[in-house]
Amino acid sequence: MKKYPLFFLLSSILFLFSFNGITSKDTLVKKTTPKAPVFSNVVYQGDDGIYKNNPLKSDEFYSPVLQGCYPDPAITRKGDDYYMVCSSFAMFPGVPIFHSKDLVNWTDLGGVLNKVSEFNPHDTGISQGVYAPGITYNPHNDTFYMIVTAFSGGLGNIIVKTKDPMKGWGSPIKLGFDGIDPCIFFDDNGKGYVVHNDAPDKGKELYQGHRVIKVWEYDLANDKVIPGTDKIIVDGGVDLSKKPIWIEAPHLYKKDGRYYLMCAEGGTGGNHSEVIFVSDSPKGPFKPASNNPILTQRYFPKDRADKVDWAGHADLVLGPDNKYYGVFLGVRPNDKDRVNTGRETFMLPVDWSGVFPVFENGLVPLEPKIKMPNGVTENKTGKEGFFPNGNFTFTENFTSEKLDYRWIGLRGPRENFISITKKGLQINPFEVNIKEVKPTSTLFYRQMHNTFSFATTIDFKPESEKDLAGIVCLQNERFNYVFGITKKGKETYILLERTEKGQSKIIASTKIEIKKPIRLQVKATGDSYQFSYSQDGVVFKNLGESVSGDILSTNVAGGFTGALVGLYATSANDAKVE
């Protein structure tokens, strides 16, 4: 799967149909009703075999450090503080951000773009919105910069700033250039530069996937690139004669007086890799390293055990032990070699003792564990508020006033449709179906394991066939499963609907009598997903046979995200029990 070819075909269309100045009051208002479903006692449990077979020693931690759909990581450091951002596409808020003191234990800070008046992906497909951010700390003015491409609202390439990422970010500033994957770099003298992927000059595209890397000088006083300073510094990739594709995700670094440009090459699928160039100037000319690529998984048998694939799109940072580390995206396919969990954030130590950096063990099959940086004494992942990884159980009773940041909206804020009540989380349904390209009244959680279970108790009595509530497993608006409670005439039913390529079919249903809240559950073992329900909270009944998770994979559904599991309610149900 190539990374962004569709985006370039869609970009002009998206901007033609974008809406400037949209605020939260312009989105669908929530429909408050006493009959709205109330969800409680949500339990997500991950149970991947690779973690059971590879227990951690006291000086180890797991990679990926962020499981589930957290692709395109970028990282920066100020003193002892590390901040990392990822792509989020049409998920809301945009650009998830994490903080760490040691590269091992991370705290979820939510999203950088969290104001719907400034970032509104309300009418975009799930794989649009924002992607491939860069984050850089500028010590010369003690300011953090997050720069990203936004395919919604006519934004294009934008930059936001803050003195303290813990306290939020300023408003987006539109930048006057095309292309994707921007990153900002500040030289020792304080001068700024922006690098990004772009199309070749008009008429000079030599083959499909031919891209270039450009650099601009940056005006810090006015926060804009300086017109006329743009220059192509990489044409095609490491060796243009070999027709390399999708040179992208550039990052500039300076070490020992020289400038290093690190990029992804080969597209984000099985040929993905990371390559490096060097120059005596940030504006080139840049010479590729003779030992490129410095990170890839493309050379190994496709049927290897515990496969990690698609490695690339990396960023480097100096760790707490004065050693370099790299974050990058990769995938962990399931038993059918399909990618349901999406592109995740991995980490490796980097050896930069020579001229060029090399990811340690990044050119052999990736292992699930790495050593903690020297001096880091405790792995607190999943404890004391730190983000979990490996196998873990996440329980949510919706009793806290502050909802965990792992719960997200799609195309709009979760706050537009949720209310915390004494009984749990009430979802006030929109008149929007999960298959529509609009904000949906669904509270989503990323699928973070190939083997997992997700269960919730729902208190809901539908009033009509238009009302439905339950669980949705979603790769995108055209590929998903809906497992919910609705009505047919005067009878109440529970149903399972499969939507593939936008075509929906009820594959199982049964009539039920609702006297008290019902427990709903989805369990996946690799490609096999089973949906079940319990009316006493103890004994579960399967609704139909187990089904394939094929439509929840990027292999089948396409796009750039991972599967999401959501608490779903709608007053526009179109799944009709026959």
C-alpha positions in Angstrom: 0.0 0.0 0.0 1.5 3.3 -1.0 1.2 6.1 1.5 -0.5 9.1 0.1 -1.2 8.8 -3.6 -4.9 9.2 -3.1 -4.4 12.4 -1.1 -2.8 14.1 -4.0 -5.6 13.2 -6.3 -8.2 14.3 -3.7 -6.5 17.5 -2.5 -7.8 19.9 -5.0 -11.3 18.4 -4.7 -11.2 18.6 -0.9 -10.2 22.2 -0.9 -12.9 23.1 -3.4 -15.5 21.7 -1.1 -13.9 22.9 2.2 -15.6 25.3 4.5 -13.7 28.1 6.1 -14.7 29.6 9.5 -16.9 26.7 10.6 -17.4 26.7 14.4 -18.9 24.1 16.7 -22.4 25.7 16.4 -22.4 24.8 12.7 -22.0 21.1 13.4 -24.9 18.8 14.1 -26.4 19.7 17.4 -26.9 16.8 19.9 -30.4 15.4 20.3 -31.1 15.1 24.0 -33.7 12.5 25.0 -34.5 10.6 28.1 -34.6 7.5 26.0 -30.9 7.9 24.9 -28.7 4.8 25.6 -26.5 4.8 28.7 -23.3 2.8 28.6 -21.4 1.6 31.6 -18.6 -0.7 32.7 -16.6 -0.9 29.5 -13.8 -3.4 29.6 -11.1 -3.6 26.9 -8.7 -6.5 27.3 -5.7 -7.2 25.1 -4.3 -10.7 25.0 -1.7 -11.0 22.2 0.5 -14.1 22.3 3.7 -12.2 21.5 3.5 -10.4 24.9 2.7 -13.6 26.8 5.7 -15.4 25.1 8.0 -12.4 25.7 7.7 -11.3 29.3 9.7 -8.2 30.3 12.8 -8.1 32.3 13.4 -5.3 34.8 15.4 -3.3 32.3 13.1 -3.7 29.2 10.1 -2.2 27.6 7.8 -3.1 24.7 7.9 -1.6 21.2 5.5 -0.5 19.8 5.3 2.1 22.6 2.0 3.3 21.2 -0.2 0.4 20.0 -3.1 0.9 17.7 -3.5 3.7 15.1 -0.8 6.1 16.1 1.2 6.5 12.9 3.8 9.0 11.6 5.4 9.8 14.9 7.6 12.9 15.4 9.4 13.8 18.6 11.2 16.7 20.3 13.0 17.5 23.5 13.3 20.4 25.9 15.6 19.6 28.9 14.2 16.5 30.5 10.8 16.7 28.7 10.0 14.8 25.6 6.9 15.4 23.4 5.7 13.1 20.7 2.9 13.7 18.1 1.2 11.4 15.6 -1.2 11.4 12.7 -5.0 11.3 13.5 -6.7 11.9 10.1 -10.4 12.6 10.7 -10.3 11.5 14.4 -10.9 14.3 16.9 -9.1 16.0 18.5 -6.4 16.2 15.9 -2.7 15.3 16.3 -2.5 13.3 19.5 0.4 14.4 21.8 2.3 12.5 24.5 4.8 13.5 27.1 7.6 11.6 28.8 10.6 12.2 31.0 12.5 9.0 29.9 11.2 7.7 26.5 9.7 4.7 28.3 6.8 6.1 30.3 4.4 8.3 28.4 1.4 10.4 29.4 -1.4 11.1 27.0 -2.0 14.8 26.7 -5.0 14.6 24.3 -4.8 16.4 20.9 -3.1 19.5 19.7 -5.9 20.6 17.4 -8.8 20.4 19.8 -11.0 23.4 18.8 -13.6 22.6 16.2 -13.7 26.3 15.3 -10.1 25.9 14.0 -9.9 22.3 12.9 -13.1 20.8 11.6 -13.0 17.6 9.6 -16.8 17.3 9.7 -17.2 16.3 6.0 -14.1 14.3 5.3 -13.5 10.6 5.0 -11.7 9.0 7.9 -8.4 8.8 6.1 -8.4 12.6 5.4 -8.2 15.3 8.1 -4.7 15.8 9.3 -1.6 13.6 9.0 2.2 13.5 9.3 2.9 16.2 11.9 6.3 17.5 12.9 7.2 18.9 16.3 10.2 20.9 17.1 11.4 22.9 20.2 13.2 26.1 19.4 15.6 27.0 22.2 16.3 30.5 20.8 12.8 31.7 21.7 11.7 28.9 24.1 8.8 27.9 21.8 7.4 24.6 20.6 6.2 24.4 16.9 3.8 21.7 15.6 3.6 21.8 11.8 1.2 19.5 9.8 -0.9 19.1 6.7 -4.6 19.4 7.1 -6.9 18.2 4.4 -10.0 19.9 5.8 -11.5 23.3 6.1 -9.1 24.7 3.5 -6.2 24.8 5.9 -3.5 23.1 3.9 -0.1 23.2 5.6 -0.4 24.9 9.0 1.8 25.6 12.1 0.8 26.1 15.7 3.0 27.3 18.6 3.1 27.2 22.4 5.5 27.9 25.2 4.2 24.9 27.2 2.5 21.9 25.5 0.9 21.1 28.8 -1.2 24.3 28.6 -2.4 24.1 25.0 -1.5 25.6 21.7 -2.1 28.7 19.7 -4.4 29.0 16.6 -3.3 27.5 13.3 -1.3 29.7 11.0 -1.7 28.9 7.3 1.6 28.5 5.4 1.9 29.3 1.7 3.2 26.1 0.2 1.8 22.8 -1.2 2.9 19.2 -0.6 2.7 17.2 2.6 4.8 16.0 5.6 6.3 19.4 6.7 8.9 19.7 9.4 10.6 22.7 10.9 14.3 23.0 11.9 16.1 25.7 13.8 19.9 26.1 13.2 22.4 27.1 15.8 22.1 30.7 14.8 18.4 30.7 15.3 17.5 30.7 11.6 14.5 28.5 10.7 13.9 26.1 7.8 10.9 24.1 6.6 11.4 20.8 4.7 8.5 18.9 3.1 7.5 16.5 0.4 6.2 17.9 -2.9 5.5 17.1 -6.5 8.4 17.6 -9.0 8.4 20.8 -10.9 5.6 21.0 -13.6 6.4 18.7 -16.5 9.3 17.0 -14.7 7.5 14.0 -13.2 9.4 11.0 -14.5 7.2 8.1 -13.2 4.4 7.4 -10.8 5.5 8.0 -7.2 8.2 10.4 -8.3 8.4 13.0 -5.5 10.9 15.6 -4.2 11.9 17.1 -0.9 11.9 20.9 -0.8 13.4 23.3 1.8 12.3 26.9 2.5 13.8 29.6 4.7 11.3 30.5 7.6 10.5 33.9 8.8 10.2 33.5 12.6 8.9 37.0 13.2 6.0 36.6 10.9 5.6 32.8 10.9 5.7 32.2 7.2 8.0 30.7 4.6 10.0 33.3 2.8 8.8 33.6 -0.9 11.4 32.6 -3.4 13.7 30.7 -1.0 12.3 27.2 -1.9 14.7 24.7 -3.3 14.6 21.0 -4.2 17.2 19.2 -2.2 16.3 15.6 -3.0 14.9 14.6 -6.4 13.2 11.2 -6.3 15.2 9.6 -3.5 18.6 8.0 -2.9 19.1 7.0 -6.5 16.8 8.6 -9.2 18.0 6.1 -11.8 16.3 3.3 -9.8 13.0 5.2 -9.8 12.5 5.3 -6.1 9.0 6.2 -4.9 7.5 8.4 -2.3 10.4 10.1 -0.8 8.7 11.9 2.1 8.6 12.6 5.9 11.8 14.6 5.9 13.5 15.7 9.1 16.6 18.0 9.3 19.2 17.6 12.1 22.6 19.1 12.8 25.5 17.2 14.3 29.2 18.0 14.4 28.7 21.0 12.2 27.0 19.0 9.3 23.3 18.8 8.3 21.5 15.5 8.0 18.3 15.0 6.1 16.4 11.8 7.1 13.4 10.7 5.0 11.1 7.8 4.4 11.3 6.1 1.0 9.4 3.3 -0.8 5.8 4.0 0.2 4.3 3.1 3.5 3.6 -0.6 2.6 6.0 -3.5 2.4 8.8 -1.6 0.7 8.8 1.2 3.3 12.3 2.3 4.5 14.2 5.1 6.1 17.1 6.8 4.3 19.6 9.5 5.3 21.6 12.2 3.4 24.3 14.7 4.5 25.3 18.2 3.5 27.4 21.1 4.7 24.4 23.4 4.3 20.7 23.1 5.2 19.9 24.0 1.6 22.2 21.2 0.1 23.5 19.7 -1.9 22.7 16.5 0.0 24.6 13.3 -0.5 23.0 10.0 0.4 24.7 7.6 2.8 26.3 4.6 1.1 24.6 2.2 3.6 21.0 3.3 2.9 18.5 2.2 4.0 19.2 2.7 7.7 15.8 1.1 8.7 13.5 -1.3 6.9 11.8 -4.7 7.2 11.3 -5.4 3.5 14.0 -8.0 3.0 12.6 -10.8 5.1 10.2 -13.8 4.4 6.6 -12.8 4.4 5.6 -15.7 6.5 8.0 -15.0 9.4 6.7 -15.4 12.9 5.7 -12.4 15.0 6.1 -10.2 11.9 6.5 -6.5 12.2 6.4 -4.8 8.8 6.2 -1.5 6.9 8.9 0.1 9.1 9.8 3.7 8.3 8.6 7.4 8.6 11.0 8.0 11.5 12.3 10.8 13.7 15.4 11.0 16.0 15.9 12.4 19.5 18.8 12.4 22.0 17.8 10.2 24.9 18.2 10.7 28.7 21.4 8.6 28.5 22.9 10.9 25.8 22.3 8.2 23.2 20.0 8.7 20.2 16.7 7.0 19.8 14.3 6.8 16.8 10.6 6.6 16.7 8.9 5.2 13.6 5.8 3.6 12.3 5.3 -0.1 11.7 2.5 -2.7 11.6 1.8 -6.1 13.3 -0.3 -8.1 10.9 -2.7 -10.7 12.2 -2.9 -14.5 11.4 -4.2 -13.7 7.9 -1.4 -11.2 7.3 -4.0 -8.4 7.5 -3.4 -5.1 9.3 -6.3 -4.3 11.6 -4.5 -2.5 14.4 -3.2 0.1 11.9 0.2 1.7 11.8 1.7 2.0 15.3 4.6 3.9 16.9 7.7 1.8 17.5 11.1 2.8 19.0 14.7 1.6 18.6 18.0 2.9 19.9 20.2 4.5 17.2 23.9 4.2 16.8 25.3 7.5 15.7 29.0 6.9 16.5 29.9 7.1 12.9 29.1 9.6 10.2 25.6 8.4 9.7 23.0 7.2 12.2 21.8 3.5 12.0 18.8 2.0 13.8 20.2 -0.7 16.0 18.6 -4.0 14.9 16.5 -2.1 12.4 17.8 -4.1 9.5 16.9 -7.5 11.1 13.4 -8.8 12.0 12.2 -6.5 14.8 11.8 -7.9 18.3 9.0 -6.9 20.7 11.3 -5.7 23.5 14.2 -3.2 23.8 16.4 -2.1 26.6 15.4 0.9 28.7 17.9 3.9 28.4 20.7 3.7 30.9 19.6 5.4 34.1 15.9 4.7 33.6 15.0 2.4 36.5 11.3 1.7 36.3 8.8 0.8 33.6 5.5 2.3 34.8 3.5 1.8 31.5 -0.1 1.2 32.4 0.4 2.4 36.0 0.1 5.7 37.8 -1.6 7.3 34.8 1.1 6.3 32.2 0.0 5.0 28.8 -0.2 1.2 28.7 1.5 -1.2 26.2 1.9 -4.9 25.9 -1.2 -6.9 27.1 -3.4 -4.9 29.5 -6.9 -4.4 30.7 -8.6 -1.0 30.4 -11.8 -0.5 32.5 -14.0 2.5 32.2 -17.0 3.2 34.4 -17.5 6.8 33.3 -17.5 8.1 36.9 -14.7 10.6 36.4 -15.5 14.2 35.3 -12.5 13.9 33.0 -12.9 11.3 30.3 -9.7 9.4 29.3 -8.1 10.8 26.2 -8.1 7.4 24.6 -11.8 7.9 24.0 -12.1 10.0 20.8 -14.7 11.4 18.4 -14.8 11.0 14.6 -15.1 14.2 12.5 -16.0 16.2 15.6 -15.7 16.5 19.4 -17.0 13.7 21.6 -18.4 16.4 23.9 -21.1 17.2 21.2 -23.0 14.0 22.0 -22.0 12.6 25.4 -23.3 13.3 28.9 -22.0 11.8 32.1 -25.0 10.6 34.3 -25.3 8.7 37.6 -25.8 5.5 35.6 -22.9 5.9 33.2 -22.2 7.6 29.8 -25.3 8.8 27.9 -24.9 9.1 24.1 -27.4 11.5 22.7 -27.8 10.2 19.2 -27.4 12.2 16.1 -29.6 11.7 13.1 -26.5 10.3 11.4 -25.7 6.8 10.4 -22.2 5.3 10.9 -21.9 5.1 7.1 -22.3 8.8 6.5 -19.3 11.2 6.1 -20.5 13.4 8.9 -19.7 13.6 12.7 -21.2 10.5 14.3 -22.5 10.0 17.8 -19.9 7.3 18.5 -17.3 7.2 21.3 -14.3 5.4 19.8 -11.4 3.4 21.2 -8.5 2.2 19.1 -8.1 -1.5 18.6 -4.7 -2.1 20.1 -4.3 -5.8 19.9 -4.9 -8.6 17.3 -6.5 -10.7 20.1 -8.8 -8.6 22.3 -12.2 -8.3 23.9 -14.4 -5.2 24.3 -17.5 -5.4 26.4 -20.0 -2.9 27.7 -23.3 -2.8 29.5 -26.0 -0.8 27.8 -29.3 0.5 29.2 -31.5 1.1 26.2 -35.0 0.6 25.0 -35.4 1.7 21.3 -38.7 3.5 20.5 -38.6 3.0 16.7 -36.8 1.3 13.9 -34.8 4.5 13.5 -33.2 4.0 16.9 -30.2 1.8 17.3 -27.4 1.6 19.9 -24.6 -0.8 20.7 -21.1 -1.5 19.5 -19.5 -0.7 16.2 -16.2 -2.1 14.8 -15.1 0.3 12.1 -12.2 0.6 9.7 -14.0 3.4 7.8 -17.5 4.6 6.7 -17.7 1.9 4.0 -16.3 -1.0 5.9 -17.6 -1.8 9.4 -19.7 -4.1 11.6 -22.7 -2.7 13.7 -23.8 -4.8 16.6 -26.8 -3.2 18.1 -30.3 -3.1 19.6 -33.2 -1.8 17.5 -36.9 -2.4 16.8 -39.0 -4.0 14.2 -42.6 -3.0 14.7 -43.4 -3.5 18.4 -40.6 -6.1 18.9 -37.0 -5.5 20.0 -34.2 -7.1 18.2 -30.4 -7.4 18.5 -28.6 -7.5 15.1 -25.2 -7.8 13.5 -24.8 -5.8 10.2 -21.7 -6.1 7.9 -21.0 -3.2 5.6 -18.5 -3.8 2.8 -17.8 -1.3 0.1 -20.7 0.7 1.3 -23.1 -2.2 0.9 -24.8 -3.4 4.1 -26.3 -6.8 5.0 -27.7 -8.1 8.3 -25.9 -11.4 8.9 -27.5 -12.3 12.2 -30.4 -11.1 14.3 -32.7 -12.3 17.2 -35.7 -11.1 19.0 -35.0 -10.2 22.6 -37.0 -8.9 25.6 -35.4 -6.1 27.5 -36.2 -5.9 31.2 -32.8 -4.6 32.4 -29.5 -3.5 30.9 -27.8 -5.9 28.5 -24.1 -6.8 28.2 -22.6 -6.6 24.7 -19.2 -8.0 23.7 -17.0 -8.4 20.7 -14.0 -10.8 20.9 -11.3 -11.1 18.3 -8.7 -13.8 17.8 -6.7 -12.6 14.9 -9.0 -12.4 11.9 -11.9 -14.1 13.7 -14.4 -11.8 15.4 -17.3 -13.0 17.5 -20.2 -10.9 18.7 -22.2 -12.0 21.8 -24.7 -10.7 24.4 -25.8 -11.5 27.9 -29.0 -10.6 29.6 -27.9 -11.7 33.1 -24.3 -10.4 32.8 -22.9 -14.0 33.2 -24.0 -16.3 30.4 -23.2 -14.9 26.9 -25.0 -16.0 23.7 -23.2 -15.7 20.4 -25.2 -13.8 17.7 -24.5 -15.8 14.6 -21.2 -17.4 13.8 -17.8 -15.9 14.1 -17.1 -13.5 11.2 -14.0 -12.4 9.4 -12.2 -9.2 10.4 -11.2 -8.7 6.8 -13.3 -5.6 6.3 -11.6 -4.1 9.4 -8.2 -4.3 7.8 -6.4 -1.7 5.7 -5.6 -4.5 3.2 -9.3 -4.8 2.3 -10.7 -1.4 3.3 -7.8 0.7 2.2 -7.0 4.0 3.8 -4.4 4.9 6.4 -6.1 4.3 9.7 -6.5 1.3 12.1 -9.7 -0.4 13.3 -11.7 1.5 15.9 -14.2 0.0 18.4 -17.0 2.3 19.4 -20.0 2.9 21.6 -22.6 3.9 19.0 -26.0 5.4 18.9 -28.1 6.7 16.1 -31.6 8.0 15.4 -31.0 7.4 11.6 -30.7 3.6 11.6 -31.2 2.0 8.2 -30.5 -1.6 9.2 -33.9 -3.3 8.9 -34.7 -6.7 10.3 -36.6 -8.8 7.8 
